[in-house]
Amino acid sequence: MNEMENEFKYPRRLAIRAFLRRIMMPLAFALLSDFKVVGEENFPDEGPLLVVANHFSFIDPAAIARIAPWPIEFVGGFNFPNAPQIVHWLPKLWGYYPVFRGTGSRYALRASVSVLSQNGVVCIFPEGGSWATVLRPARPGAAFIATRANARLLPVGLDGLPNVFPRLRKGKRAQVTVRIGKPFGPFDTDGRGRIRRRRLDEIGHEIMRRISELIPPDRRGFYSDDPDIREAAKGTEIYPWDEAIEI
């Protein structure tokens, strides 16, 4: 095992994660929602695999952890601006590789590549945050990790999670559907600088198009075939941390 693998050993935290995945999360989702999974036959048997999903709710990672059939690591923001303080303990208990938005996020990128080099599974939400409920263009991180690790990608569409707590306040359970698409990739990049960034952006758009096929048409935002939906999505693509670095 090389030095990077020692630093980012995969899998890890097996006992606590097994409790969360097999007991706590299934029970919580059964109580809070009518939870449905479609496309489980598309799960690969093993990694390396980069799971990519839309990000409309602060509970999206819990849904991914709930359905994952293999040990899975997460890449996510260091801060949780859209999540209530009462749930901040959960991602910390699970353990994840933090991204300081607005920076190069080298630590999380190194960790992801290391896990994938160990035939592991990593989940990332390419949009970089849950500030909207329609699909937005990807940040470059997901494409960078996928190409650096030469890993396949698994698209997942999450629908109904933003409704869980509003419906609960009315004494009702939300309809939540998780759709798993077919694996695709791997991708590679050539060149440097702007040429490489352009290629990463192309891969990012392909990632989001794959995800868009797995969510309702009215949520596809920039990746909708309907020009009215694309027009209504304008403004949601603005990345909140371009001018404000997370610390």
PLY file of the C-alpha trace (Angstrom):
ply
format ascii 1.0
element vertex 247
property float x
property float y
property float z
element edge 246
property int vertex1
property int vertex2
end_header
0.00 0.00 0.00
1.50 3.34 -1.02
1.67 6.49 1.10
-1.55 8.00 -0.31
-3.49 4.77 0.33
-2.28 4.77 3.93
-3.63 8.30 4.36
-6.97 7.57 2.68
-7.60 3.94 3.53
-10.68 2.31 1.98
-13.01 1.10 3.38
-13.16 2.74 6.82
-15.51 3.35 9.76
-17.16 0.03 9.00
-19.06 -0.46 12.26
-20.69 2.95 12.55
-21.48 3.11 8.85
-23.04 -0.36 8.92
-25.35 0.77 11.73
-26.30 3.96 9.86
-26.88 2.22 6.52
-28.66 -0.91 7.70
-30.69 0.32 10.65
-30.90 4.06 11.17
-31.28 5.30 7.57
-33.77 2.64 6.37
-35.89 3.26 9.46
-35.73 7.03 9.08
-36.69 7.01 5.41
-39.48 4.47 6.02
-40.95 6.75 8.68
-40.52 10.02 6.82
-41.30 9.04 3.24
-42.64 6.57 0.75
-39.17 5.59 -0.47
-38.76 3.87 -3.84
-35.63 2.73 -5.68
-35.65 2.11 -9.44
-32.81 0.57 -11.43
-30.93 -1.41 -8.79
-29.91 -3.84 -11.52
-27.56 -1.11 -12.80
-25.37 -1.25 -9.69
-21.90 -2.54 -10.64
-20.56 -5.29 -8.42
-17.50 -3.26 -7.44
-15.43 -0.15 -8.03
-13.64 1.88 -8.99
-16.82 3.90 -9.37
-17.75 7.56 -9.07
-21.41 8.02 -8.13
-22.83 11.32 -9.41
-26.26 12.70 -8.47
-28.34 15.88 -8.53
-28.28 17.92 -5.34
-31.56 19.58 -4.39
-31.69 18.80 -0.65
-29.37 18.58 2.34
-30.54 14.97 2.88
-29.38 13.79 -0.56
-26.20 12.14 0.83
-28.29 10.13 3.30
-30.41 8.80 0.44
-27.30 7.73 -1.48
-25.86 6.05 1.63
-29.22 4.33 2.15
-29.19 2.63 -1.27
-25.46 1.99 -1.80
-24.67 -1.76 -1.87
-20.94 -1.18 -1.27
-18.84 0.88 1.15
-19.04 4.45 -0.10
-17.14 7.66 0.57
-18.53 11.15 0.09
-17.04 14.41 -1.10
-18.96 17.42 0.20
-18.81 21.01 1.37
-17.08 21.75 4.66
-20.06 23.91 5.68
-23.76 23.01 5.37
-25.45 26.35 4.64
-28.79 24.82 3.65
-29.06 22.24 6.42
-30.50 22.93 9.89
-27.98 22.87 12.71
-29.67 19.88 14.31
-28.51 17.51 11.53
-24.91 18.72 11.20
-23.73 15.81 13.35
-24.75 13.15 10.82
-22.16 13.77 8.04
-19.51 14.22 10.71
-20.47 10.90 12.28
-20.37 9.18 8.89
-17.09 10.86 7.93
-16.48 12.47 4.55
-13.79 14.30 2.59
-14.52 18.03 2.90
-14.38 20.58 0.12
-13.66 24.18 1.04
-15.76 25.80 -1.67
-14.07 28.54 -3.62
-10.65 26.88 -3.28
-8.81 24.22 -5.24
-10.04 21.55 -2.79
-6.83 19.55 -3.22
-7.37 17.44 -0.11
-10.76 16.11 -1.25
-9.51 15.55 -4.79
-6.48 13.59 -3.55
-8.66 11.54 -1.23
-11.14 10.69 -3.99
-8.45 9.59 -6.43
-6.83 7.48 -3.71
-10.08 5.72 -2.81
-10.81 5.02 -6.47
-7.27 3.66 -6.95
-8.18 1.09 -4.28
-11.21 0.00 -6.36
-13.42 2.01 -4.03
-16.65 3.94 -4.53
-16.94 7.71 -4.12
-20.06 9.90 -4.35
-19.92 13.52 -5.42
-22.69 15.99 -6.23
-21.31 17.73 -9.34
-23.34 20.94 -8.97
-21.37 21.79 -5.83
-24.29 22.65 -3.54
-28.05 22.45 -3.01
-29.06 26.09 -3.47
-31.63 25.31 -6.22
-34.18 22.64 -7.09
-33.44 22.45 -10.81
-30.40 20.96 -12.51
-27.39 23.23 -12.97
-24.06 22.88 -14.79
-21.40 20.82 -13.05
-18.39 22.25 -11.30
-15.13 20.76 -12.66
-14.43 18.51 -9.65
-16.40 15.43 -10.71
-14.88 15.37 -14.19
-11.40 15.96 -12.78
-11.70 13.03 -10.35
-13.18 10.71 -12.97
-10.45 11.39 -15.52
-7.63 11.37 -13.00
-8.71 7.99 -11.61
-9.89 6.52 -14.94
-13.12 5.51 -13.19
-16.56 4.74 -14.52
-19.45 6.93 -13.39
-22.86 5.90 -12.09
-25.64 8.52 -12.53
-28.36 8.73 -9.88
-31.50 10.85 -10.00
-33.03 11.95 -6.69
-36.63 13.12 -6.68
-38.87 14.27 -3.84
-36.33 14.79 -1.06
-36.94 18.58 -0.72
-40.56 17.69 0.13
-39.79 15.39 3.06
-39.90 17.91 5.90
-42.57 20.25 4.45
-44.86 17.24 3.99
-44.01 15.94 7.45
-45.16 19.23 9.00
-48.55 18.53 7.41
-48.60 15.01 8.85
-47.93 13.38 5.49
-45.12 11.32 3.99
-43.38 12.53 0.85
-43.00 10.44 -2.26
-39.26 9.91 -2.77
-37.86 8.13 -5.81
-34.22 7.25 -6.43
-33.42 6.21 -10.01
-30.13 4.53 -10.85
-28.89 4.87 -14.41
-26.42 2.77 -16.34
-22.68 3.25 -15.70
-20.78 5.21 -18.33
-17.21 6.26 -19.04
-14.38 6.26 -18.21
-13.16 9.51 -19.78
-9.74 10.94 -20.40
-8.32 14.38 -21.11
-5.58 15.71 -23.33
-3.74 18.99 -23.28
-3.28 21.52 -20.52
-4.67 24.83 -19.36
-7.72 26.07 -21.23
-7.80 23.05 -23.52
-7.99 20.69 -20.55
-10.55 22.84 -18.74
-12.73 22.87 -21.88
-12.61 19.07 -21.98
-13.51 18.85 -18.28
-16.48 21.14 -18.92
-17.62 18.88 -21.78
-17.44 15.86 -19.52
-19.31 17.79 -16.84
-22.14 18.51 -19.27
-22.28 14.83 -20.23
-22.52 13.91 -16.54
-25.42 16.30 -15.99
-27.23 15.13 -19.13
-27.07 11.55 -17.82
-28.48 12.67 -14.48
-31.20 14.74 -16.19
-32.62 11.58 -17.77
-33.31 10.24 -14.27
-35.32 13.15 -12.81
-38.71 14.65 -13.74
-38.71 16.89 -16.85
-39.68 20.00 -14.86
-36.51 19.64 -12.73
-34.02 19.33 -15.58
-33.21 23.03 -15.63
-30.32 23.79 -18.00
-30.53 20.26 -19.43
-34.21 20.37 -20.35
-35.43 20.04 -23.94
-38.03 22.70 -23.12
-36.72 26.24 -23.79
-39.13 27.68 -21.20
-37.67 25.48 -18.48
-34.13 26.41 -19.53
-35.06 30.09 -19.46
-36.63 29.77 -16.00
-33.42 28.14 -14.73
-31.25 31.14 -15.59
-29.56 32.53 -12.52
-29.46 29.22 -10.66
-26.12 28.44 -12.29
-24.38 31.24 -10.39
-21.95 29.58 -7.99
-22.36 31.22 -4.56
-18.72 30.68 -3.60
-16.97 32.20 -6.61
-16.38 35.36 -4.61
-16.68 34.00 -1.06
-14.22 31.28 -0.06
-15.40 28.82 2.59
-13.28 28.72 5.74
0 1
1 2
2 3
3 4
4 5
5 6
6 7
7 8
8 9
9 10
10 11
11 12
12 13
13 14
14 15
15 16
16 17
17 18
18 19
19 20
20 21
21 22
22 23
23 24
24 25
25 26
26 27
27 28
28 29
29 30
30 31
31 32
32 33
33 34
34 35
35 36
36 37
37 38
38 39
39 40
40 41
41 42
42 43
43 44
44 45
45 46
46 47
47 48
48 49
49 50
50 51
51 52
52 53
53 54
54 55
55 56
56 57
57 58
58 59
59 60
60 61
61 62
62 63
63 64
64 65
65 66
66 67
67 68
68 69
69 70
70 71
71 72
72 73
73 74
74 75
75 76
76 77
77 78
78 79
79 80
80 81
81 82
82 83
83 84
84 85
85 86
86 87
87 88
88 89
89 90
90 91
91 92
92 93
93 94
94 95
95 96
96 97
97 98
98 99
99 100
100 101
101 102
102 103
103 104
104 105
105 106
106 107
107 108
108 109
109 110
110 111
111 112
112 113
113 114
114 115
115 116
116 117
117 118
118 119
119 120
120 121
121 122
122 123
123 124
124 125
125 126
126 127
127 128
128 129
129 130
130 131
131 132
132 133
133 134
134 135
135 136
136 137
137 138
138 139
139 140
140 141
141 142
142 143
143 144
144 145
145 146
146 147
147 148
148 149
149 150
150 151
151 152
152 153
153 154
154 155
155 156
156 157
157 158
158 159
159 160
160 161
161 162
162 163
163 164
164 165
165 166
166 167
167 168
168 169
169 170
170 171
171 172
172 173
173 174
174 175
175 176
176 177
177 178
178 179
179 180
180 181
181 182
182 183
183 184
184 185
185 186
186 187
187 188
188 189
189 190
190 191
191 192
192 193
193 194
194 195
195 196
196 197
197 198
198 199
199 200
200 201
201 202
202 203
203 204
204 205
205 206
206 207
207 208
208 209
209 210
210 211
211 212
212 213
213 214
214 215
215 216
216 217
217 218
218 219
219 220
220 221
221 222
222 223
223 224
224 225
225 226
226 227
227 228
228 229
229 230
230 231
231 232
232 233
233 234
234 235
235 236
236 237
237 238
238 239
239 240
240 241
241 242
242 243
243 244
244 245
245 246
